[in-house]
Amino acid sequence: MNDLRFHEVVWFLPVATALHFPEEAPRFAAWAQKYTSPHFTQAHWKRIHSIGFAYVLVFSAMVSFYPYRPLVFLFFALCFLESGLNAVFHLGATLYFRAYSPGVLTAIVLYPPLLWVATRTALSEELLSVASLGMALAVTTILHSLDVAKNVFFCFPKMRAS
């Protein structure tokens, strides 16, 4: 992958996501009902992951066709780094609950190497700076935390997904 340019590397995110979802899909709703919230359903999983996959595809296409610094920053902040935090969530949940979190294997095998390659490529092509990467990580951490709190733990009752 060292010879690939950033606009090519980004297409591995939808591929990794397409490989991750089948591990998660059959058992995550039952796991979430047991460990996070009885409100979590398979229909909820399908809805948020269908939207999420479309979002990954569209954002990957945009940043592949238009790899400009501001868009690359938004891609990292609002989409790409989320996959790394997904790996952290699954691993942390597996360790905390001492029970396999469906999705943990593909999340920790696929996302960290992809993040490493894409980040190095974006930095080397000067599409991202270390400072903007840090800002993107801060934004992603806040957004992912709110996303998990709302969509997995259902911490915001007035915002509960139907």
C-alpha positions in Angstrom: 0.0 0.0 0.0 3.0 2.3 0.2 2.7 3.3 -3.5 -0.9 4.3 -3.2 -1.9 7.9 -3.1 -4.4 9.3 -0.5 -7.2 9.5 -3.0 -6.8 5.7 -3.6 -6.2 4.7 0.1 -9.5 6.2 1.2 -11.4 3.5 -0.8 -10.2 0.9 1.7 -12.5 2.4 4.4 -15.7 1.3 2.7 -14.1 -2.1 2.1 -13.1 -2.4 5.7 -16.5 -1.3 6.8 -18.2 -3.8 4.5 -16.1 -6.5 6.1 -16.7 -5.3 9.7 -20.5 -5.1 9.5 -21.1 -8.8 8.9 -19.2 -9.7 12.1 -21.2 -7.2 14.1 -24.7 -7.6 12.5 -25.9 -11.0 13.7 -25.1 -10.6 17.4 -24.6 -6.9 18.3 -28.3 -6.1 19.1 -28.5 -9.0 21.6 -25.2 -8.0 23.1 -26.3 -4.3 23.4 -29.6 -5.3 24.9 -27.8 -7.3 27.6 -24.9 -4.8 28.3 -26.0 -1.3 27.3 -29.8 -0.8 26.8 -32.9 -3.0 26.4 -34.0 -0.4 23.8 -31.4 -1.5 21.3 -32.9 -3.6 18.5 -31.8 -5.3 15.3 -33.9 -2.8 13.3 -32.0 0.1 15.1 -28.7 -1.6 14.2 -29.8 -1.9 10.5 -30.9 1.7 10.3 -27.9 3.3 11.8 -25.4 1.1 10.0 -27.2 1.5 6.6 -27.0 5.2 7.0 -23.4 4.9 8.3 -22.3 2.8 5.3 -23.9 5.3 2.8 -22.1 8.1 4.7 -18.7 6.3 4.5 -19.2 5.7 0.7 -20.2 9.3 -0.1 -17.5 10.8 2.1 -14.8 8.5 0.7 -15.9 9.4 -2.9 -15.9 13.1 -2.1 -12.4 13.1 -0.6 -11.1 10.8 -3.3 -12.3 13.0 -6.1 -11.5 16.3 -4.3 -8.6 15.7 -1.9 -8.3 19.3 -0.7 -7.0 20.1 2.8 -10.3 21.3 4.3 -12.2 18.3 3.0 -9.5 15.9 4.1 -9.7 17.4 7.6 -13.5 17.0 7.6 -13.1 13.4 6.4 -10.8 12.6 9.3 -12.9 14.5 11.8 -16.4 13.4 10.8 -15.8 10.0 9.3 -12.5 8.3 9.1 -11.2 8.5 12.7 -14.6 7.2 13.8 -13.5 3.8 12.6 -10.5 3.9 15.0 -12.7 4.8 17.9 -15.0 2.0 16.9 -12.1 -0.4 17.4 -11.5 1.2 20.8 -15.2 0.9 21.7 -15.3 -2.8 20.8 -12.1 -3.7 22.6 -12.9 -1.6 25.6 -16.4 -3.1 25.8 -15.1 -6.6 25.5 -12.6 -6.0 28.3 -15.0 -4.1 30.5 -17.9 -6.5 30.2 -15.7 -9.6 29.9 -17.8 -10.7 27.0 -17.1 -10.7 23.3 -18.4 -7.5 21.7 -19.6 -8.5 18.2 -17.3 -6.6 15.8 -14.2 -6.5 17.9 -12.1 -8.8 15.7 -12.6 -7.0 12.4 -12.5 -3.6 14.1 -9.0 -4.2 15.7 -7.6 -6.1 12.7 -8.8 -3.8 9.9 -9.1 -0.2 11.2 -5.8 0.5 13.0 -3.6 -0.5 10.0 -5.9 1.4 7.6 -5.7 4.4 9.8 -2.0 4.2 10.0 -1.5 4.0 6.2 -4.1 6.7 5.4 -2.8 9.1 8.0 0.8 8.6 6.9 -0.3 9.2 3.3 -2.3 12.3 4.1 0.6 13.7 6.1 3.2 12.9 3.5 1.0 14.5 0.7 0.5 17.5 3.0 -3.2 17.1 3.0 -3.2 17.0 6.8 -0.9 18.4 9.4 -0.1 17.0 12.8 -2.0 19.9 14.4 -5.1 19.4 12.2 -4.9 15.6 12.8 -5.0 16.4 16.6 -8.0 18.7 16.1 -9.7 16.1 14.0 -9.2 13.5 16.7 -10.6 15.8 19.4 -13.7 16.5 17.3 -14.1 12.8 16.5 -13.7 11.8 20.1 -16.5 14.1 21.2 -18.8 13.1 18.4 -18.2 9.4 18.7 -18.8 9.6 22.5 -22.1 11.3 21.9 -23.0 8.9 19.1 -22.3 5.8 21.4 -24.1 7.5 24.3 -27.2 8.2 22.2 -27.3 5.2 19.8 -25.9 2.3 22.0 -26.6 3.3 25.6 -29.7 5.5 24.9 -28.5 8.1 27.4 -30.6 10.9 25.9 -34.2 9.8 26.3 -35.7 12.8 24.4 -33.4 11.8 21.5 -34.2 8.1 21.6 -34.2 6.5 18.2 -37.5 4.9 17.3 
